[in-house]
Amino acid sequence: MGFCFFNNAAIAARYAQKRYDVERVAIVDFDVHHGNGSQDIFWTDKNVMYCSTHEMPLYPGTGLRRETGVGNIVNEPLPSGGGSGEFRAAYRERVLPALEAFAPQLVLISAGFDAHRLDPLANLNLDADDYAWVTRELVAIAHRHAQGRVVSSLEGGYSLTALRQSVQAHVAALLD
């Protein structure tokens, strides 16, 4: 619907399943926009879990909590103006427990940094420390369930300052 021509996470998930016999893949999307394409692709696929935090209301208008697929979709919409508290609570209370229960063999991160407080396209107030925190949490899940297999794909970010800070924090946490 305007932001993506190819769904990198979906392609990676299917490739890992077919090429490397990975059965359970988790896609975690913390872009400010809901990944309606990822959700639609895996709506009925119990072997791919899609978890998204995103601003609501905001384009594309999808990603309500009640949108759960076959139990494999976890949407945690965040309120406009929300920040670290709401973001981290969404992960602690719903996303991370769902990932633990799913026990993915591969964790894919759709790493959009446009929920940063400096980003001009939305109204969330995250900072680089929030991205480092969530990345460390996801890497820990990958270590427990996926032999440390985690792949991150840059999805968005429109403030060059915020993007630089956030990507640096994210990559550092991936390398810890």
N, C-alpha and C positions, 0 to 999 in steps of 0.2 A: 504494500500500500504506500509506496513512495520512498521508503528509506533503504530497502534492500533489493537487489536484483538476484542475488544468490544467497541462500541461507547457509552460511558457513558452518554453523553448529549442526544443522540437520545433515549436511553432506558429511561432516566429520563423524557424526554418530553412526550413520549408515555404513560408512567406509570401515569404521572400527568393527562393527558387527559382522560385516561380510569378509573383510580381509584378515582380521585377527581373532575372530570367534568370540568377541566380547558380547556377552549376553545382555547385561544391564548397564545402560548409559544414563547418566544424569546430566542435564543441561541446566545450568544456573545462570540466570540473566538478571543483572542489576542495572541495566540501562534504564533511563528515566521513562522510556516508552515501553509499553507492553509489547512483547514479541508475539503478536497474533499469528504470524506465519509459523513459528516454531510450535506454538500451541496447536494450530490446525493440523500440521503435519503429523504430530504424535498423539492426537486426541484419543485414538483407540488402541494405542500401542503400549501395552503394559510393561514392555521391556525398556522403554525410554521414559524417564521422569523429567518433566519440565517444571522448573521453579522460577518464578519471576517476582521481583519487587519493582514497582513502577509508580509513578505519580498518577493519581486518579482524582478528578477527571483530567484527562489529557489525551491527545491523539494516540492511538486510533480508537479509543473508547472501549476497548476490550480489556479482559483481565480481572473480572470480578471474582471474589472469593468463591462464589458458587460454581464457577467454571472449573470443573475438576476432571473432565475426561472420564477415563475408566479408573479413577483413583490415582492417576499418574501425573496430574496437573496440580501444582500448588501456586496459587496467585495470592500475593500479599500487596494489595494496593496501598499506597502511602498518601496521606493527605497533602494537598498543596500547602507549602510552608513547613512541612515536616522536616525533621533533621535526624541527627545521630540517634536519638532516643527511639524514635519510631522505627528507623531502619534496623537497628540492632535488635530491638524487641521482635520485629517480624522474623528475623533469622532465628533468634533464640527460641521463640515460642512455636513457630510452625515449620520454617524451611529446614533448619538443621535437624530437628527430630524426624521429619519426613525423609530426609536423605539418609539418616542413620538406619531407619527401618527398611529403606529400599536397598541399602548396601550396594551401591554402584561399583562396577568393575572399571569404570572410567568416568572421570568428572570433566565435563566441558564447561568453560566459563565464557558466557557472552558478556564481555567486559566493556560496558558502555560507561563512560565517566561524565555523562551529561546531567547526572543528578547532583553534581557539585554545586555549591552555593554561588560560584562565580559564573556558571554557565548561563548564557542568555536565552536558551530555548525553553526553560522550564522553571519550576518554583520549588525545588527541593533544596535542602541546605546541608548536604553531605560535604565532607572534606577528605583529604588524602588519608587521614588516620582511619576513617570509616572503611575505605577501600582496602587498606592494609589489614585491618581487623577481619573483614569478611573473607579476604583471601587466605589468611592464616587458618581460619575455621574450615574453609573448603579444602585446603591442603591437608589438614588433619584428618578429615573424612577420607580423602584419597589415600592417605597412609594406612588408615584402619581397614579400608574395604577394597581398595583398587591398586594395591602394591605401589602407591605413590603416583599413579598415572593421572595426571591432570594436564589439560590443554586449555590455554586461554587465547581468545580471539578478540582483538580490538573492535568494538562496535560503534562507538560514538564519543563525542566530546567536542564542544564548539568554542570553548575558551582555551586558548593556547596555554595560558598560565595554569589553569586548573588541570588541563590534560597532562601537561608536563609533570606537575606535582603528583597527580593521581597515578599515572602510569609508572612513575618512579617508585612510589610506595607499593603498588601492586606487584611489580616485578621483584622488588626486594623481598616481599613476603613470599612470592613463589620460590625464591631461591633459599629461603631460610631452612 
